[in-house]
Amino acid sequence: MPLLSIVRFLASLFSLIIIGIAGYLAWRWYDGDLIRQADGDIVRVRETWFLWLAIGLGLFSFFGKTLIVPILARADAGAPSTPVREPGEIIDGAHGSKIFVAAVGNGPTIVLTHGWAMDSTVWRYAIKELSASFRVVVWDLPGLGRSEGAISLEDFARNLRTVVEWSGNQKVVLVGHSIGGMTIQTLVRDDAAFVRDRVGGAVLFNTTFTNPLKTMILPRLMQALRWPLLEPMMRLTILLQPIAWLSAWLSYLSGMSHIANRLGFGKYVTRSQLEHVTLLATRNPPGNISKGNLAMFRWDATNAFSRTDLPILILAGDVDIVTKPQASDQIATQCQQAVVRHIAGVNHMGMLERAENYNAAVADFAHTVLAGQ
C-alpha cells in the first residue's frame, strides 16, 4: 500500500545516507591533514576515530538487521512465517498475463489474494490452517512473485476471474488482503454476473473502497502531497528501478526496511513475520510496486457491493494506519449483507500477527456459505 511504500522509500534514502557518511569518513581518514612540524617537515596526520566510525557505519549498513529485528519484534512461539512457495504452475491470464497459481488440500474452495508488494507465500499460515478442511488456492498478482502482466486493478480482477475458473466449476469463497480486497471489489463492480454464478461469499482483510490516500492516517496531508511529491517519487522509482532496487537491498541489510515495515504491524508481530514481509517487499521489483501504487491512486469501487446480495465478511485491525478501520465500516454500509469484525491490537498485517483469529473467521464463514459443496 502507498503508505508503507513511502516509508520504505525514506528508509532506503536513510540507508544511502549512512553508507555515504561511512564513505566520507573513510576518505577523511585516508586523506588526513597535512601538518608542518617544528623542524619544517610536513607530515600527514590521520584521525583514527574517522576510520573506526567509518568501519562501524559500514558494518551497520550490511549487517544491521541482525541487531534491529530482535528489538522490533518478539521471538516466534510457534511455527515461523517463511517465504516457502507451494508447488504450482504458470497459467495464461488476461491480456497476455502469466499467472502463478497453486492449490493445497481438498474440499470447498477458498481463493486467497495477497496484498501489494507481497506474494502468495504470505499465506503460509492460512494454507496450513485452512487446507485441513478446504481446497486453498493461492496466486501471485501480476508484477509480483512469479506472475507477469499488466498492473492495474482492472487487470487484477480479470486475472482473479481466470484463477477462479482454473479452480474448477464449484462456487468459491474469495479472500483478499489490502489490494487483494480491492481486487475482489473490482471484480464485483465490473463482472457482477460472473460473481453471482461462481462466488459464494467474500472476505475482506484490512482494505478500502477507494483511493487509499483517502482512508489512511493523515489523509488530507497525503492527498496534498500526491502530485508534488508522491507521484514524482513513484515515477522516478520506475525510471531508475535498478538503483532503487539496489537501495532497497541495502536498506534491507541495514535493518532500515524492517523499521519501515514494522509500522504495518501491531503489538503481536514476531521476528519471522517482520522478516518475511520485509524480504518480500525488497525482492519484488520496486518499479512494479510503484506502478501498483499509482494504479491505486486512480481507483474507486464505492458501492460495488450494493448491487449484489453476496455475503460479505470484513475483518479490520483496530490500530490499522494503512487502511483505517473506518474504511471497513464504510464498505459494510454499502453491502446488502455484511458483517464487520475489528481485531484488537492489530495493524495492517493483522492476517499474519493474529493469523489464528483471521483464519478461524474465514473457516466459519466458508463453512456457512459453501454448505453442501
Residue frames relative to the residue before (quaternion, step in Angstrom):
aa qw qx qy qz dx dy dz
M 1.0000 0.0000 0.0000 0.0000 0.00 0.00 0.00
P 0.6819 -0.5421 0.2971 0.3909 3.60 -1.10 0.66
L 0.6431 0.5448 -0.3548 0.4048 3.61 0.85 -0.86
L 0.6974 0.4562 -0.2831 0.4748 3.58 0.82 -0.95
S 0.6106 0.5421 -0.3523 0.4573 3.60 1.08 -0.63
I 0.6286 0.5294 -0.3297 0.4647 3.57 1.02 -0.77
V 0.6832 0.4788 -0.2910 0.4684 3.57 0.86 -0.97
R 0.6411 0.5115 -0.3314 0.4663 3.60 1.01 -0.76
F 0.6110 0.5439 -0.3457 0.4597 3.59 1.05 -0.71
L 0.6673 0.4879 -0.2972 0.4778 3.58 0.93 -0.90
A 0.6290 0.5274 -0.3340 0.4634 3.59 1.04 -0.74
S 0.6341 0.5218 -0.3280 0.4670 3.60 1.02 -0.75
L 0.6380 0.5150 -0.3268 0.4700 3.58 0.99 -0.79
F 0.6534 0.5117 -0.3172 0.4590 3.57 0.95 -0.84
S 0.6256 0.5336 -0.3352 0.4599 3.59 1.05 -0.73
L 0.6430 0.5085 -0.3170 0.4769 3.56 1.02 -0.79
I 0.6291 0.5329 -0.3337 0.4571 3.58 1.02 -0.78
I 0.6430 0.5334 -0.3248 0.4434 3.58 0.96 -0.88
I 0.7154 0.4273 -0.2744 0.4799 3.57 0.78 -0.97
G 0.5877 0.5595 -0.3664 0.4553 3.58 1.18 -0.49
I 0.6437 0.5023 -0.3103 0.4869 3.57 1.01 -0.82
A 0.6249 0.5345 -0.3354 0.4597 3.58 1.01 -0.80
G 0.6642 0.4982 -0.3032 0.4677 3.58 0.95 -0.85
Y 0.6462 0.5174 -0.3199 0.4608 3.57 0.98 -0.82
L 0.6682 0.4990 -0.3056 0.4595 3.59 0.91 -0.89
A 0.6288 0.5195 -0.3364 0.4708 3.59 1.04 -0.75
W 0.6540 0.4980 -0.3166 0.4734 3.59 0.98 -0.79
R 0.6400 0.5210 -0.3293 0.4588 3.60 0.97 -0.84
W 0.6372 0.5069 -0.3381 0.4719 3.58 1.02 -0.76
Y 0.6861 0.4887 -0.2940 0.4517 3.58 0.81 -0.97
D 0.6895 0.4785 -0.2877 0.4614 3.58 0.91 -0.90
G 0.1460 -0.8374 0.5127 0.1212 3.57 1.03 -0.78
D 0.4580 -0.6303 0.5361 0.3249 3.52 -1.32 -0.48
L 0.3618 -0.7144 0.5579 0.2178 3.54 -1.02 0.83
I 0.0559 -0.8096 0.5830 -0.0382 3.56 -0.65 1.23
R 0.2914 -0.7335 0.5877 0.1779 3.56 -0.94 0.93
Q 0.3054 -0.7707 0.5362 0.1588 3.53 -0.69 1.15
A 0.7197 -0.4635 0.3052 0.4173 3.56 -1.32 0.22
D 0.6946 0.4578 -0.2825 0.4776 3.59 1.09 -0.63
G 0.6296 -0.5734 0.3207 0.4147 3.58 1.30 0.13
D 0.5332 0.6189 -0.4185 0.3969 3.62 1.21 -0.20
I 0.2825 -0.7318 0.5956 0.1733 3.56 -1.14 0.71
V 0.0270 -0.8034 0.5940 -0.0298 3.56 -0.74 1.09
R 0.4095 -0.6828 0.5488 0.2545 3.54 -1.25 0.54
V 0.1275 -0.7937 0.5939 0.0315 3.56 -0.72 1.12
R 0.1216 -0.7987 0.5880 0.0407 3.55 -0.80 1.05
E 0.3597 -0.7225 0.5551 0.2010 3.53 -0.97 0.97
T 0.4092 -0.7527 0.4606 0.2320 3.58 -0.49 1.19
W 0.6199 0.5710 -0.3627 0.3977 3.60 0.99 -0.71
F 0.5524 0.5874 -0.3968 0.4387 3.60 1.17 -0.50
L 0.6815 0.4984 -0.2842 0.4544 3.56 0.90 -0.98
W 0.6896 0.4851 -0.2960 0.4488 3.58 0.81 -0.94
L 0.6520 0.4988 -0.3205 0.4726 3.57 1.01 -0.76
A 0.6268 0.5292 -0.3311 0.4663 3.58 1.05 -0.75
I 0.6483 0.5062 -0.3120 0.4755 3.59 0.97 -0.83
G 0.6558 0.5242 -0.3103 0.4459 3.57 0.95 -0.89
L 0.6832 0.4681 -0.2859 0.4821 3.57 0.91 -0.90
G 0.6262 0.5366 -0.3358 0.4552 3.57 1.08 -0.69
L 0.6551 0.4995 -0.3053 0.4776 3.56 0.97 -0.86
F 0.6362 0.5245 -0.3269 0.4618 3.56 1.01 -0.79
S 0.6344 0.5593 -0.3267 0.4218 3.59 1.00 -0.83
F 0.7846 0.3321 -0.1663 0.4965 3.58 1.05 -0.71
F 0.7977 0.2463 -0.1322 0.5344 3.60 1.16 -0.40
G 0.3554 0.7932 -0.4490 0.2073 3.59 1.25 0.12
K 0.6114 0.5909 -0.3660 0.3784 3.57 1.04 -0.68
T 0.5886 0.5792 -0.3760 0.4204 3.59 1.13 -0.51
L 0.6824 0.4416 -0.2759 0.5131 3.59 1.21 -0.47
I 0.7102 0.5051 -0.2656 0.4123 3.56 0.93 -0.90
V 0.6509 0.5556 -0.3409 0.3890 3.60 0.83 -0.94
P 0.6709 0.4855 -0.3359 0.4486 3.68 0.82 -0.77
I 0.6288 0.5223 -0.3370 0.4672 3.59 1.17 -0.48
L 0.7195 0.4909 -0.2457 0.4253 3.57 0.97 -0.90
A 0.8229 0.1438 -0.0267 0.5490 3.61 1.03 -0.69
R 0.5376 -0.6306 0.4646 0.3123 3.52 -1.27 0.52
A 0.5982 -0.5502 0.4346 0.3880 3.55 -1.24 0.37
D 0.5345 -0.6266 0.4631 0.3274 3.55 -1.17 0.62
A 0.2797 -0.7600 0.5645 0.1594 3.56 -0.88 0.97
G 0.7736 0.2540 -0.1411 0.5631 3.56 1.13 -0.65
A 0.7977 -0.2292 0.1981 0.5215 3.54 -1.14 -0.66
P 0.4334 -0.7098 0.4839 0.2725 3.61 -0.85 0.88
S 0.4600 -0.6253 0.5474 0.3126 3.53 -1.30 0.40
T 0.0225 0.8260 -0.5579 0.0771 3.57 -0.57 1.15
P 0.4900 -0.6824 0.4602 0.2872 3.60 -1.09 0.63
V 0.2393 0.7744 -0.5384 0.2304 3.57 0.85 1.03
R 0.2678 -0.7923 0.5340 0.1239 3.56 -0.71 1.10
E 0.4457 -0.6689 0.5293 0.2714 3.55 -1.05 0.85
P 0.5543 -0.5785 0.4606 0.3820 3.62 -1.10 0.56
G 0.1135 0.8068 -0.5680 0.1166 3.55 -0.83 0.96
E 0.3842 -0.7009 0.5444 0.2544 3.53 -1.23 -0.47
I 0.4245 -0.6560 0.5567 0.2821 3.53 -1.33 0.30
I 0.0704 -0.8002 0.5954 0.0136 3.57 -0.76 1.06
D 0.5492 -0.5928 0.4708 0.3540 3.56 -1.27 0.37
G 0.1522 -0.8031 0.5731 0.0588 3.53 -0.85 1.03
A 0.7629 -0.3602 0.2740 0.4617 3.54 -1.29 -0.31
H 0.8670 0.0835 -0.0695 0.4864 3.55 -1.15 0.75
G 0.7463 -0.4296 0.2205 0.4580 3.56 0.92 0.90
S 0.3960 0.7230 -0.4831 0.2951 3.61 1.21 0.15
K 0.2077 -0.7169 0.6481 0.1513 3.53 -1.30 0.50
I 0.0939 -0.8490 0.5193 -0.0285 3.54 -0.39 1.31
F 0.2970 -0.7207 0.5989 0.1835 3.55 -0.91 0.98
V 0.0586 0.7912 -0.6031 0.0823 3.57 -0.85 1.01
A 0.0224 -0.7884 0.6147 -0.0090 3.57 -1.11 0.72
A 0.1459 -0.7788 0.6050 0.0788 3.56 -1.18 0.57
V 0.0555 -0.7891 0.6117 -0.0113 3.56 -1.01 0.91
G 0.8009 0.2991 -0.2230 0.4683 3.59 -0.98 0.86
N 0.3358 -0.7130 0.5810 0.2033 3.51 -1.41 0.03
G 0.5623 0.5879 -0.4533 0.3644 3.52 -1.23 0.58
P 0.7600 -0.2896 0.2530 0.5239 3.59 -1.19 -0.39
T 0.4366 -0.7514 0.4509 0.2035 3.56 -1.01 0.85
I 0.0938 -0.7399 0.6650 0.0382 3.51 -1.13 0.91
V 0.1629 -0.7838 0.5950 0.0715 3.58 -0.82 1.02
L 0.1680 -0.8095 0.5609 0.0433 3.57 -0.63 1.20
T 0.0791 -0.7842 0.6150 0.0222 3.58 -0.90 0.99
H 0.3562 -0.7896 0.4704 0.1684 3.57 -0.54 1.23
G 0.5946 -0.5742 0.4407 0.3501 3.54 -1.37 0.13
W 0.6839 -0.5130 0.3386 0.3930 3.53 -1.32 0.24
A 0.7937 0.2461 -0.2658 0.4887 3.54 -1.20 0.85
M 0.6204 0.5088 -0.3432 0.4883 3.60 1.30 0.04
D 0.1990 -0.7303 0.6066 0.2429 3.57 -1.26 -0.50
S 0.7622 -0.4223 0.2359 0.4301 3.58 -1.27 0.06
T 0.5464 0.6165 -0.4194 0.3815 3.63 1.15 -0.27
V 0.5514 0.6250 -0.3975 0.3838 3.60 1.20 -0.37
W 0.6379 0.5269 -0.3179 0.4631 3.60 1.29 -0.29
R 0.2428 0.8190 -0.4983 0.1484 3.61 1.20 0.30
Y 0.6746 0.4826 -0.2956 0.4740 3.59 0.86 -0.94
A 0.6712 0.5119 -0.3032 0.4422 3.59 0.88 -0.97
I 0.6361 0.5250 -0.3339 0.4563 3.58 0.95 -0.82
K 0.6688 0.5122 -0.3074 0.4427 3.57 0.86 -0.94
E 0.7465 0.4237 -0.2337 0.4567 3.59 0.84 -0.95
L 0.7386 0.4400 -0.2385 0.4517 3.60 0.94 -0.83
S 0.6281 0.5864 -0.3465 0.3762 3.60 1.05 -0.68
A 0.5162 0.6303 -0.4267 0.3927 3.60 1.23 -0.15
S 0.7984 0.2494 -0.1186 0.5350 3.60 1.14 -0.63
F 0.7780 0.2839 -0.1301 0.5452 3.56 1.23 -0.42
R 0.4292 -0.5986 0.5859 0.3379 3.50 -1.37 0.18
V 0.1398 -0.8185 0.5564 0.0292 3.56 -0.47 1.24
V 0.1184 -0.7908 0.6001 0.0232 3.55 -0.70 1.16
V 0.0293 -0.7860 0.6175 -0.0094 3.57 -0.86 1.01
W 0.0220 -0.7951 0.6061 -0.0018 3.57 -1.18 0.54
D 0.4332 -0.6686 0.5393 0.2729 3.53 -1.32 0.41
L 0.4467 -0.6637 0.5273 0.2861 3.57 -0.92 0.87
P 0.5992 -0.5771 0.4053 0.3790 3.63 -1.06 0.67
G 0.7674 0.3214 -0.2692 0.4851 3.54 -0.97 0.95
L 0.7381 0.3184 -0.1917 0.5631 3.57 1.30 -0.21
G 0.8067 0.2262 -0.1724 0.5181 3.57 -1.19 0.47
R 0.7697 -0.3247 0.2639 0.4821 3.56 -0.84 -1.01
S 0.5662 0.6000 -0.3888 0.4101 3.61 1.24 0.13
E 0.1397 -0.7696 0.6199 0.0627 3.53 -1.20 0.71
G 0.4263 0.7006 -0.5080 0.2636 3.55 -1.13 0.59
A 0.7327 -0.4100 0.3125 0.4443 3.51 -1.37 0.00
I 0.2879 -0.7643 0.5603 0.1378 3.54 -1.07 0.82
S 0.4179 0.6346 -0.5563 0.3363 3.54 -0.32 1.36
L 0.6074 -0.5668 0.3966 0.3904 3.57 -1.13 0.51
E 0.6306 0.5398 -0.3351 0.4457 3.58 1.04 -0.72
D 0.6717 0.4683 -0.2969 0.4913 3.60 0.97 -0.79
F 0.6000 0.5433 -0.3647 0.4602 3.59 1.05 -0.66
A 0.6614 0.5074 -0.3103 0.4569 3.59 0.94 -0.89
R 0.6389 0.5124 -0.3311 0.4686 3.59 0.99 -0.78
N 0.6741 0.4800 -0.2974 0.4763 3.58 0.99 -0.76
L 0.5845 0.5424 -0.3738 0.4738 3.58 1.13 -0.54
R 0.6150 0.5255 -0.3444 0.4765 3.59 1.02 -0.73
T 0.6399 0.5291 -0.3240 0.4535 3.58 0.95 -0.86
V 0.6556 0.5080 -0.3081 0.4660 3.59 0.97 -0.85
V 0.6379 0.5132 -0.3278 0.4715 3.59 0.97 -0.81
E 0.6568 0.4977 -0.3130 0.4721 3.60 0.94 -0.84
W 0.6323 0.5303 -0.3242 0.4624 3.59 1.05 -0.77
S 0.6528 0.5685 -0.3181 0.3866 3.58 1.03 -0.77
G 0.6925 -0.4358 0.2914 0.4957 3.62 1.19 -0.36
N 0.6533 -0.5486 0.3778 0.3599 3.55 -1.28 -0.28
Q 0.5657 0.6246 -0.3771 0.3842 3.57 1.25 -0.28
K 0.5687 -0.5507 0.4673 0.3936 3.54 -1.29 0.27
V 0.2139 -0.7867 0.5728 0.0851 3.55 -1.14 0.72
V 0.3516 -0.6463 0.6128 0.2885 3.52 -1.40 0.11
L 0.2415 -0.7627 0.5867 0.1253 3.56 -0.86 1.01
V 0.0563 -0.7752 0.6292 0.0039 3.55 -0.96 0.97
G 0.0578 0.8189 -0.5677 0.0612 3.57 -0.79 0.97
H 0.2238 -0.7621 0.5960 0.1178 3.53 -1.00 0.93
S 0.8542 0.0228 -0.0344 0.5183 3.58 -0.91 0.96
I 0.8192 0.0039 0.0098 0.5734 3.64 -0.45 -1.11
G 0.5424 0.5919 -0.4030 0.4394 3.58 1.22 -0.31
G 0.6500 0.4892 -0.3039 0.4958 3.58 1.06 -0.74
M 0.6225 0.5270 -0.3289 0.4761 3.56 1.10 -0.69
T 0.6200 0.5424 -0.3288 0.4617 3.57 1.09 -0.75
I 0.6395 0.5160 -0.3203 0.4714 3.58 0.98 -0.83
Q 0.6633 0.4983 -0.3109 0.4637 3.58 0.91 -0.88
T 0.6285 0.5310 -0.3340 0.4598 3.58 1.05 -0.72
L 0.6391 0.5167 -0.3213 0.4705 3.58 1.01 -0.83
V 0.6500 0.5026 -0.3166 0.4740 3.60 0.94 -0.84
R 0.6634 0.5169 -0.3017 0.4492 3.59 0.94 -0.88
D 0.7954 0.3662 -0.1577 0.4565 3.57 0.84 -1.04
D 0.8074 0.1753 -0.0618 0.5599 3.60 1.13 -0.52
A 0.0162 -0.8630 0.5047 -0.0139 3.55 0.79 1.09
A 0.6314 0.5488 -0.3442 0.4261 3.60 1.00 -0.77
F 0.6470 0.5054 -0.3166 0.4750 3.59 0.98 -0.83
V 0.6505 0.5151 -0.3174 0.4591 3.56 0.92 -0.88
R 0.6461 0.5256 -0.3232 0.4493 3.59 0.94 -0.82
D 0.7158 0.4597 -0.2509 0.4619 3.58 1.01 -0.84
R 0.8302 0.2986 -0.1001 0.4600 3.59 0.92 -0.89
V 0.7231 0.4181 -0.2387 0.4953 3.61 1.19 -0.32
G 0.2815 -0.7850 0.5347 0.1366 3.55 -0.79 1.08
G 0.7782 -0.1522 0.1129 0.5987 3.57 1.22 -0.46
A 0.2298 -0.7704 0.5799 0.1321 3.56 -1.28 0.30
V 0.1559 -0.7607 0.6256 0.0748 3.53 -1.15 0.79
L 0.1302 -0.8012 0.5830 0.0345 3.56 -0.76 1.09
F 0.1578 -0.7790 0.6034 0.0642 3.56 -0.84 1.05
N 0.8681 -0.1202 0.1282 0.4642 3.58 -0.98 0.89
T 0.4247 0.7087 -0.4467 0.3434 3.55 0.66 1.10
T 0.3193 -0.7220 0.5783 0.2057 3.56 -1.34 -0.14
F 0.4480 -0.6968 0.5040 0.2446 3.54 -1.33 0.18
T 0.7736 0.2322 -0.1172 0.5779 3.59 1.27 -0.08
N 0.7799 -0.2624 0.2348 0.5175 3.58 -1.30 -0.21
P 0.4068 -0.7622 0.4397 0.2453 3.63 -0.44 1.14
L 0.5106 0.6214 -0.4380 0.4015 3.61 1.19 -0.21
K 0.6676 0.5141 -0.2892 0.4543 3.57 1.18 -0.56
T 0.7799 0.3349 -0.1624 0.5032 3.60 1.16 -0.47
M 0.5375 0.5689 -0.4350 0.4453 3.59 1.19 0.48
I 0.6823 -0.4226 0.3443 0.4872 3.57 -1.22 -0.13
L 0.8353 0.1549 -0.1462 0.5069 3.57 -1.21 0.60
P 0.0576 0.8613 -0.5042 0.0239 3.61 0.86 0.87
R 0.6526 0.5148 -0.3359 0.4431 3.60 0.92 -0.78
L 0.6490 0.5055 -0.3166 0.4723 3.56 0.98 -0.84
M 0.6707 0.5100 -0.3073 0.4423 3.57 0.85 -0.94
Q 0.6692 0.4819 -0.3064 0.4755 3.59 0.96 -0.78
A 0.6323 0.5270 -0.3302 0.4620 3.58 1.08 -0.68
L 0.6982 0.4638 -0.2618 0.4784 3.58 1.12 -0.69
R 0.4413 0.7401 -0.4447 0.2446 3.57 1.20 -0.32
W 0.7868 0.3550 -0.1995 0.4638 3.60 0.54 -1.11
P 0.7264 0.4258 -0.2926 0.4532 3.66 0.82 -0.75
L 0.8120 0.2580 -0.1174 0.5102 3.63 1.07 -0.58
L 0.7540 0.4409 -0.2544 0.4151 3.59 0.55 -1.16
E 0.6751 0.4824 -0.3095 0.4645 3.60 0.82 -0.90
P 0.6662 0.4744 -0.3265 0.4739 3.67 0.85 -0.79
M 0.6280 0.5399 -0.3367 0.4481 3.59 1.02 -0.76
M 0.6677 0.4939 -0.2992 0.4698 3.59 0.93 -0.89
R 0.6884 0.4791 -0.2901 0.4609 3.58 0.88 -0.90
L 0.6176 0.5246 -0.3438 0.4745 3.59 1.10 -0.62
T 0.6250 0.5314 -0.3338 0.4642 3.59 1.03 -0.73
I 0.6367 0.5168 -0.3230 0.4725 3.59 1.01 -0.81
L 0.6827 0.5012 -0.2796 0.4524 3.57 0.92 -0.96
L 0.7916 0.2614 -0.1100 0.5413 3.57 0.97 -0.89
Q 0.0825 0.8615 -0.4993 0.0423 3.58 1.02 0.77
P 0.6478 0.5143 -0.3690 0.4239 3.70 0.75 -0.74
I 0.6665 0.4789 -0.3033 0.4842 3.58 0.97 -0.82
A 0.6451 0.5231 -0.3179 0.4574 3.57 0.97 -0.88
W 0.6552 0.5128 -0.3130 0.4580 3.59 1.00 -0.82
L 0.6354 0.5164 -0.3240 0.4740 3.59 0.98 -0.84
S 0.6543 0.5084 -0.3042 0.4699 3.55 0.96 -0.86
A 0.6370 0.5338 -0.3260 0.4505 3.60 1.03 -0.80
W 0.6642 0.4919 -0.3084 0.4710 3.58 0.97 -0.81
L 0.6196 0.5244 -0.3435 0.4724 3.58 1.05 -0.69
S 0.6476 0.5110 -0.3070 0.4746 3.56 1.02 -0.82
Y 0.6206 0.5347 -0.3336 0.4666 3.59 1.08 -0.71
L 0.6893 0.4870 -0.2880 0.4525 3.59 0.84 -0.97
S 0.6981 0.4739 -0.2771 0.4597 3.58 0.99 -0.79
G 0.5049 -0.6538 0.4230 0.3724 3.58 1.21 -0.41
M 0.4583 0.6885 -0.4537 0.3317 3.59 1.24 -0.06
S 0.6376 0.5137 -0.3292 0.4702 3.60 1.04 -0.71
H 0.6116 0.5398 -0.3535 0.4579 3.58 1.06 -0.64
I 0.6235 0.5193 -0.3381 0.4767 3.58 1.04 -0.75
A 0.6542 0.5152 -0.3132 0.4566 3.59 0.95 -0.88
N 0.7192 0.4451 -0.2605 0.4655 3.58 0.84 -0.94
R 0.5253 0.6235 -0.4111 0.4077 3.58 1.20 -0.37
L 0.6022 0.5831 -0.3524 0.4160 3.58 1.15 -0.57
G 0.6523 0.5111 -0.3137 0.4635 3.59 1.24 -0.29
F 0.6731 0.4612 -0.2854 0.5028 3.58 1.31 -0.04
G 0.4152 -0.6631 0.5599 0.2727 3.51 -1.35 0.33
K 0.8049 -0.3434 0.2159 0.4332 3.54 -1.20 -0.52
Y 0.6632 0.5498 -0.3042 0.4066 3.60 1.20 -0.28
V 0.4139 0.7520 -0.4533 0.2403 3.61 1.22 -0.15
T 0.2424 -0.7483 0.6009 0.1423 3.54 -1.13 0.78
R 0.6835 -0.5076 0.3366 0.4024 3.55 -1.26 0.34
S 0.6708 0.4892 -0.3219 0.4551 3.58 0.90 -0.80
Q 0.6253 0.5326 -0.3428 0.4558 3.61 1.04 -0.69
L 0.6633 0.4913 -0.3035 0.4760 3.58 0.93 -0.86
E 0.6534 0.5082 -0.3071 0.4696 3.58 0.97 -0.84
H 0.6436 0.5376 -0.3193 0.4414 3.60 0.93 -0.89
V 0.6940 0.4733 -0.2742 0.4681 3.57 0.78 -1.05
T 0.6696 0.5013 -0.3054 0.4550 3.59 0.93 -0.86
L 0.6271 0.5305 -0.3338 0.4624 3.59 1.01 -0.76
L 0.6732 0.4936 -0.3049 0.4584 3.60 0.86 -0.93
A 0.6738 0.4969 -0.2972 0.4591 3.58 0.93 -0.87
T 0.6633 0.4942 -0.2969 0.4771 3.58 1.23 -0.46
R 0.7535 0.4189 -0.2386 0.4471 3.58 0.80 -0.93
N 0.5747 0.5356 -0.4007 0.4715 3.62 1.19 -0.23
P 0.5883 -0.6268 0.3709 0.3513 3.62 -0.91 0.87
P 0.4333 -0.7243 0.4648 0.2678 3.63 -0.63 1.02
G 0.5948 0.5583 -0.3700 0.4447 3.59 1.11 -0.54
N 0.6596 0.4973 -0.2996 0.4774 3.58 1.00 -0.83
I 0.6207 0.5332 -0.3398 0.4636 3.56 1.03 -0.78
S 0.6584 0.5004 -0.3073 0.4708 3.59 0.98 -0.82
K 0.6181 0.5343 -0.3480 0.4597 3.60 1.02 -0.72
G 0.6527 0.5110 -0.3095 0.4659 3.57 1.00 -0.79
N 0.6349 0.5221 -0.3288 0.4650 3.57 1.01 -0.78
L 0.6443 0.5123 -0.3174 0.4709 3.58 0.98 -0.84
A 0.6336 0.5238 -0.3312 0.4630 3.59 1.03 -0.77
M 0.6535 0.5134 -0.3208 0.4544 3.59 0.98 -0.78
F 0.5931 0.5735 -0.3649 0.4315 3.60 1.09 -0.67
R 0.7530 0.3927 -0.1830 0.4954 3.59 1.12 -0.70
W 0.5766 0.6259 -0.3394 0.4006 3.58 1.27 0.19
D 0.1023 0.7660 -0.6328 0.0491 3.52 -1.20 0.63
A 0.0073 0.7918 -0.6103 0.0223 3.59 -0.95 0.89
T 0.1309 0.8129 -0.5506 0.1375 3.56 1.04 0.79
N 0.8502 0.1108 -0.1285 0.4984 3.55 -0.99 0.99
A 0.2749 0.7814 -0.5210 0.2059 3.62 1.14 0.43
F 0.7301 0.4319 -0.2410 0.4715 3.59 0.99 -0.80
S 0.5018 0.6916 -0.4201 0.3057 3.59 1.20 -0.23
R 0.7075 0.4602 -0.2533 0.4728 3.58 1.19 -0.51
T 0.7166 0.3654 -0.2429 0.5422 3.59 1.25 0.24
D 0.3565 -0.7201 0.5491 0.2300 3.57 -1.17 0.56
L 0.2323 0.8010 -0.5135 0.2019 3.57 1.22 0.53
P 0.4314 -0.6803 0.5176 0.2884 3.64 -0.86 0.87
I 0.0860 -0.8063 0.5852 -0.0062 3.56 -0.86 1.01
L 0.0818 -0.7409 0.6641 0.0584 3.55 -1.10 0.84
I 0.0870 -0.8030 0.5895 0.0092 3.56 -0.78 1.05
L 0.0926 -0.7871 0.6094 0.0241 3.57 -0.79 1.08
A 0.0379 -0.8071 0.5883 -0.0338 3.56 -0.80 1.07
G 0.3912 -0.6818 0.5605 0.2606 3.55 -1.12 0.67
D 0.4154 -0.7557 0.4378 0.2543 3.58 -0.67 0.98
V 0.7215 0.3177 -0.2614 0.5569 3.60 1.29 0.00
D 0.2788 0.7736 -0.5159 0.2402 3.59 1.18 0.60
I 0.1675 -0.7995 0.5716 0.0772 3.58 -0.69 1.10
V 0.6178 0.5653 -0.3325 0.4338 3.60 1.26 -0.32
T 0.7346 -0.0178 -0.0030 0.6783 3.55 1.09 -0.83
K 0.3092 -0.8012 0.4804 0.1778 3.55 -0.03 1.30
P 0.6112 -0.5926 0.3725 0.3695 3.61 -1.04 0.70
Q 0.5485 0.6081 -0.4028 0.4088 3.59 1.16 -0.41
A 0.5907 0.5598 -0.3734 0.4453 3.61 1.14 -0.53
S 0.6393 0.5141 -0.3187 0.4749 3.58 1.03 -0.77
D 0.6353 0.5232 -0.3262 0.4651 3.56 1.00 -0.82
Q 0.6537 0.5183 -0.3121 0.4546 3.57 1.01 -0.82
I 0.6111 0.5370 -0.3505 0.4640 3.60 1.02 -0.76
A 0.6499 0.5391 -0.3233 0.4273 3.58 0.91 -0.90
T 0.6465 0.5189 -0.3280 0.4530 3.60 1.02 -0.71
Q 0.6736 0.4916 -0.2860 0.4721 3.57 1.23 -0.44
C 0.6327 0.5403 -0.3176 0.4549 3.60 1.30 -0.11
Q 0.5038 -0.6324 0.4945 0.3189 3.54 -1.20 0.52
Q 0.7883 -0.0342 0.0064 0.6144 3.58 1.11 -0.65
A 0.2161 0.7712 -0.5593 0.2138 3.53 -0.41 1.28
V 0.1719 -0.7408 0.6408 0.1052 3.52 -1.25 0.64
V 0.1499 -0.7824 0.6006 0.0684 3.58 -0.92 0.95
R 0.0380 -0.7753 0.6301 0.0198 3.54 -1.01 0.87
H 0.2253 -0.7483 0.6097 0.1322 3.55 -0.92 0.94
I 0.2450 -0.7736 0.5714 0.1221 3.58 -0.72 1.11
A 0.4180 -0.7557 0.4513 0.2246 3.56 -0.56 1.20
G 0.8654 0.2178 -0.1485 0.4262 3.52 -1.15 0.77
V 0.6597 0.5112 -0.3258 0.4442 3.61 1.20 0.05
N 0.3736 -0.7128 0.5636 0.1862 3.49 -1.26 0.67
H 0.8333 -0.2391 0.1446 0.4770 3.58 -1.19 -0.50
M 0.7349 0.3889 -0.2285 0.5065 3.60 1.07 -0.66
G 0.1406 0.8451 -0.5021 0.1181 3.55 1.07 0.76
M 0.6182 0.5652 -0.3539 0.4161 3.60 1.08 -0.64
L 0.6519 0.4327 -0.3228 0.5325 3.59 1.30 -0.07
E 0.7611 0.4165 -0.2438 0.4334 3.56 0.61 -1.10
R 0.7561 0.1744 -0.1470 0.6134 3.58 1.24 -0.33
A 0.0287 0.8614 -0.5054 0.0418 3.55 0.97 0.97
E 0.6382 0.5519 -0.3441 0.4119 3.59 0.94 -0.81
N 0.6551 0.5042 -0.3097 0.4698 3.60 1.04 -0.75
Y 0.6761 0.4924 -0.2893 0.4656 3.56 0.89 -0.96
N 0.7052 0.4756 -0.2823 0.4437 3.59 0.79 -0.98
A 0.6218 0.5253 -0.3430 0.4689 3.60 1.05 -0.68
A 0.6457 0.5172 -0.3191 0.4623 3.58 1.00 -0.81
V 0.6406 0.5133 -0.3210 0.4724 3.59 1.01 -0.82
A 0.6613 0.5193 -0.3141 0.4409 3.59 0.87 -0.92
D 0.6627 0.4978 -0.3102 0.4656 3.60 0.90 -0.91
F 0.6568 0.5151 -0.3034 0.4597 3.56 0.96 -0.92
A 0.6872 0.4921 -0.2866 0.4511 3.58 0.85 -0.99
H 0.6155 0.5358 -0.3495 0.4605 3.60 1.01 -0.74
T 0.6758 0.5051 -0.2957 0.4480 3.57 1.00 -0.81
V 0.7746 0.3849 -0.2114 0.4550 3.59 0.67 -1.08
L 0.7328 0.3746 -0.2319 0.5186 3.61 1.20 -0.42
A 0.2536 0.7939 -0.5167 0.1961 3.58 1.20 0.40
G 0.7854 0.3097 -0.2473 0.4755 3.56 -0.90 0.97
Q 0.6258 0.5283 -0.3604 0.4465 3.60 1.22 -0.14
